[in-house]
């Protein structure tokens, strides 16, 4: 059952390993990031979801301590 709308829920850092994670990103018309997103979808010739996956990988490589991106990708497959 979904929680009440507009009611704050406690934040959790635990992600169940056996469940999918769905990230919703709203990009408003005229927003610069939306134009970048649309351009990347066309340039890369992939879905918007794939563009966001690639962006997450790149960001993780830049920001994550110990740069464990390759290890995490191998474990996930």
Residue pairs with C-beta under 8 A, 6 or more apart in sequence:
3 9
15 21
23 52
25 52
27 33
27 34
27 37
28 34
37 48
37 51
40 51
41 47
41 48
41 51
44 50
44 51
44 54
46 54
57 69
57 73
60 69
60 72
61 67
61 69
